[in-house]
Amino acid sequence: MNKPTTKTLNKPTTKPLYKPFVSKVKNKKYSVYVKGENGKPKLISFGDKRYQQFKDKLGHYKHLDHGDTQRKKNYYSRHGKATNKNSAKYFSHKYLW
């Protein structure tokens, strides 16, 4: 009979939802857990490390800020408005643009 080890007993069962953190995914700046369709946490990654953003509000990639308002305007005209809070688009608009 398998007994649960101490590691599995002390493992946290909930992840903080809607709180971005530095991503471990290749070429992604940040990740965030959102509430999935089935109620379980779903991992979403956003922002590409190889590209600049208008202003990094979390500060980890501040060296890639360009601050050009015309580029920001063009970005929003290409991508449109973010309406779904469970999307990478929403978090990219909120924290990077």
N, C-alpha and C positions, 0 to 999 in steps of 0.2 A: 504494500500500500504506500502510495506517495504522500508524504507530508509536505505541506507548504513550507518553504524556507522563509527565513527572516526577510530576505530581500523582497519576496513577493508580497509579504504581509504589510510592509512599510511603504509600498509603492503608492503614490497618490492616484486616486481614481478619477479626479476631475482635472481638466486643463483650463487655464484662464482663457475665457472666450473674449474675442475682440480686442486683444492686447498684443500688438505687434512686437516681434523680437527678431534679432539678427538671424538670418536664414542659414541653414546648413546645406541647402540645395545649391548645386553648381550654378554659378552666374546669376543668382537671385540675391537681392539686397535684404529683404525682410520676409518673414512668414507670420501668419496669424491663424489661430484656430477660430472657426465660426461654427454656428449651429447648423448641422447638416439636415437634409430632408427627413432623415429617420430619427432626428433628435440627438445623434451622436456627434462629437466634435469632428470637424473636417478641416484639414490643413490646406491653407491657400498661401502660395508664394507670390510675391509681387516685386516689381522693380528689377531692372537688369543692371548688374555691376559694371557692364561695359559702356553704359550710356549715362549722360548727365541728366539732372532734373532741375527744376526751377529752384526749389529750396527744400532740403531734407529737414523736416521738422523733428525727427528723432535724433539727428546729429551724427550718426555713425558714418555717413557718406557725405559729409559737409564739403569735402574737397571736390566733389563733383557738381556743386551748385553752380549754375550759370547766371541766374538772376535776370535773364533777358525777357522782358514782358511780351515782346513780339513772338518769341518762341513759345511762351506759355499760351498765348492767344491761339497760335496755330495748332498747338497740341490739343486744346479743347475743341477747336473746330473739326479736327480729324476724328477725335474719339467721342465727342458728345458728352452728355450729362450722365453721371453715375447715379442710378436709382436703386439698385439692389445692394444692400449692405453686406451681403454674403458673397461679394465678387472682388476679384483682384483689382478691377477698375475703380471701385469705390475707395479702396485703401490706397491705391496709387494716387488718386486725386486728393485724398485727405492728407496724406503724409509726405508726398513727394512733389506735388504740383500745386 
